[in-house]
Amino acid sequence: MARWALVVEETVGIGKDRTWGNKVLGEVEGTREEAVAELRRIVPTYTPEHPMSSRQQTLLRDGNTYLLISRGSMRDYHCVFKVWELLWDSKRPEVQAERLTTDD
């Protein structure tokens, strides 16, 4: 059975230490469709790190990828949400063992 990571990519940090980072919001074991359905469920309730106070948020979708645009008082920020298949994790060798034994 495949494992899927639900990932958000967004601006993290403050000031000159701001960078583009990513975070795994959760995992789904099952089909890609099940993982996409779970992502669809959690995206609207996600609170991005920036801006601290949003004047407006717009959520867009392109297939199974979501883009959340948050308008702050001084600048706009965005988050990208995607489903990625988990193929290997050095801290969890059972994940790799599972993937290596499948035929897809």
C-alpha positions as CSV (number, residue, x, y, z in Angstrom):
1,M,0.0,0.0,0.0
2,A,1.4,3.4,-0.9
3,R,2.1,6.1,1.6
4,W,1.5,9.8,0.8
5,A,2.8,12.9,2.4
6,L,0.6,16.0,2.6
7,V,3.0,18.9,2.2
8,V,2.8,22.7,2.5
9,E,5.6,24.9,1.1
10,E,5.5,28.4,2.5
11,T,7.6,31.4,3.7
12,V,9.1,30.7,7.2
13,G,11.2,32.9,9.5
14,I,11.2,36.6,9.9
15,G,13.1,39.6,8.5
16,K,16.3,38.7,6.7
17,D,16.0,35.1,7.9
18,R,12.9,34.5,5.8
19,T,13.2,31.4,3.6
20,W,11.0,29.1,1.6
21,G,10.4,26.0,3.7
22,N,8.2,22.9,3.7
23,K,6.4,21.0,6.3
24,V,4.7,17.6,6.2
25,L,1.1,18.1,7.5
26,G,0.3,14.5,7.7
27,E,0.5,11.1,5.9
28,V,-2.1,8.9,4.3
29,E,-1.7,5.2,3.7
30,G,-3.8,4.2,0.7
31,T,-4.6,5.5,-2.7
32,R,-3.5,8.8,-4.1
33,E,-7.2,9.7,-4.4
34,E,-7.6,9.2,-0.6
35,A,-4.5,11.4,0.1
36,V,-5.9,14.1,-2.2
37,A,-9.2,14.0,-0.4
38,E,-7.5,14.4,2.9
39,L,-5.5,17.3,1.6
40,R,-8.7,18.9,0.3
41,R,-10.1,18.6,3.8
42,I,-7.2,20.2,5.6
43,V,-6.2,23.0,3.2
44,P,-9.1,25.4,4.0
45,T,-8.4,25.3,7.8
46,Y,-4.6,25.8,7.5
47,T,-3.2,28.9,9.1
48,P,0.1,30.0,7.4
49,E,3.0,31.4,9.4
50,H,2.9,34.6,7.3
51,P,1.3,37.1,7.4
52,M,0.5,37.4,11.1
53,S,-2.7,39.2,10.3
54,S,-4.3,38.5,6.9
55,R,-6.6,41.0,5.2
56,Q,-7.7,38.6,2.6
57,Q,-7.1,35.0,1.6
58,T,-7.7,33.4,-1.8
59,L,-7.5,29.6,-2.3
60,L,-6.8,28.4,-5.9
61,R,-6.6,24.8,-7.3
62,D,-4.8,23.4,-10.3
63,G,-5.7,19.7,-10.4
64,N,-4.5,18.3,-7.1
65,T,-2.3,21.3,-6.1
66,Y,-3.6,24.2,-4.1
67,L,-2.3,27.7,-3.8
68,L,-3.3,29.9,-0.8
69,I,-2.6,33.6,-1.3
70,S,-2.7,35.7,1.9
71,R,-2.7,39.4,1.7
72,G,-1.0,41.1,4.6
73,S,-0.7,44.8,5.5
74,M,2.7,45.2,3.9
75,R,3.1,42.3,1.5
76,D,1.4,39.2,0.1
77,Y,2.5,35.6,0.9
78,H,1.5,32.3,-0.5
79,C,1.5,28.6,0.4
80,V,1.5,25.7,-2.0
81,F,-0.1,22.4,-0.9
82,K,0.8,19.1,-2.7
83,V,0.5,15.3,-2.2
84,W,3.8,13.5,-2.6
85,E,4.4,9.7,-2.6
86,L,6.7,8.7,0.3
87,L,9.3,6.5,-1.2
88,W,12.1,6.4,1.4
89,D,12.8,7.8,4.9
90,S,16.2,7.2,6.6
91,K,14.6,7.3,10.0
92,R,11.9,4.8,9.1
93,P,13.4,1.9,7.2
94,E,10.1,0.1,7.1
95,V,8.8,2.7,4.6
96,Q,11.6,1.8,2.1
97,A,11.1,-1.9,2.7
98,E,7.4,-1.6,1.9
99,R,8.1,0.4,-1.3
100,L,10.8,-2.0,-2.5
101,T,8.4,-5.0,-2.3
102,T,5.7,-3.5,-4.4
103,D,5.4,-4.0,-8.1
104,D,4.0,-0.6,-9.2
